[in-house]
Amino acid sequence: MEKPREDELMILKRKRIDRLKQDLQVALEKEKEESKKTRESDFGIEAEGFGTWSGPSVQIKERIQFLEDSITRQPIPDNIVGVDGGITKEQFQQNIRKYVFHTNQGGQEVIRCSGQIPSLDGIKLPILFRYGGLNDGGYVNEPKTQEEFNALKTSLSGHSRCNVELSRCGIRILGSVQFPPFAYTINLSDNDITSLNGVKFGRCVEINLARNFISSLKGCHFSEGTTTLDLRDNNITKLADLNIRAFPRSLERIILHGNPLMDPDGIAGYETAIYNDIKRFISVPPPIPSAPNLSEIGGGSKQKSKTKRKTRRKVKKTNKKRNTKNRRKK
């Protein structure tokens, strides 16, 4: 997959920062008005001392800071992964368990990487598998036999699926990355992804691509089982670029808030319209074929034989008339 020129990505980031600064001003004005209302009680007494309320402005400021830091950060080549001072993708793949395996205390299995990974193209993320639930000493392994793999697929313990948490990893290219086949969520939010061409997400329930720079979904593949697709704050400008017919039948929710395609006030209408299109294109079963003519099934030969008999009778009658005329002439 081709990577866009670095300056194009920087231009997109600066445009987003400018838009976020405008949103910040609006949020600050709204919070100022809300704070005035909350400080005044019904009896005209200020109600203070109930803690500080953090509104949307805090989140917007944090996002602006994150984007500004990403612009000033020294870029990493696509064939390097920013862990252990910088290693090659081949070294990262060979020791991938060292860099991405994390298990939470609650037993939830998570694929996470704290370093910068500019390109996941060609990387195969491992399948997580926990033997014996929570009493196995915390070791996470990949199934080595078909029996273990079947147990992974059919397990109802909650450990048969993992979460892929690769948010804020500086990912620019996904390419032919292989996600775990039974991931529950794939979180790729707050990265530098601009294209999904050739990406296969595999079987997962939720896909989070929020706050990237994606302009089109053409060329990517979604599998049945995906119910939620989060595309908020990307760069989608046309409905045609969503490639609705490629969405799985199982999709129940698509989030598009913050794309330049739509007016923020009418976002619910856009999402509803797209959802209806999805249901019309992929959820409605194909029309039942019309019933074939009887001549095309069992009664065909009989119909043909009756027609032949009628034709023969007509020919015989015509021949009799001719013979009768000829005899009279003689």
HELIX and SHEET records of a PDB file:
HELIX    1   1 GLU A    6  ARG A   39  1                                  34    
HELIX    2   2 PRO A   56  THR A   72  1                                  17    
HELIX    3   3 LYS A   89  GLN A   94  1                                   6    
HELIX    4   4 ILE A   96  VAL A  100  1                                   5    
HELIX    5   5 GLN A  146  THR A  154  1                                   9    
HELIX    6   6 LEU A  239  LEU A  242  5                                   4    
HELIX    7   7 ILE A  244  ALA A  246  5                                   3    
HELIX    8   8 PRO A  264  GLY A  266  5                                   3    
HELIX    9   9 ILE A  267  ILE A  278  1                                  12    
HELIX   10  10 LYS A  279  SER A  283  3                                   5    
HELIX   11  11 LEU A  294  GLU A  296  5                                   3    
HELIX   12  12 GLY A  300  LYS A  329  1                                  30    
SHEET    1   A 2 ILE A  80  VAL A  81  0                                        
SHEET    2   A 2 ILE A  87  THR A  88 -1                                        
SHEET    1   B 7 PHE A 101  THR A 103  0                                        
SHEET    2   B 7 GLU A 109  ARG A 112 -1                                        
SHEET    3   B 7 CYS A 162  GLU A 165  1                                        
SHEET    4   B 7 THR A 185  ASN A 187  1                                        
SHEET    5   B 7 GLU A 206  ASN A 208  1                                        
SHEET    6   B 7 THR A 228  ASP A 230  1                                        
SHEET    7   B 7 ARG A 253  ILE A 255  1                                        
SHEET    1   C 2 PHE A 129  ARG A 130  0                                        
SHEET    2   C 2 VAL A 140  ASN A 141 -1                                        
END                                                                             
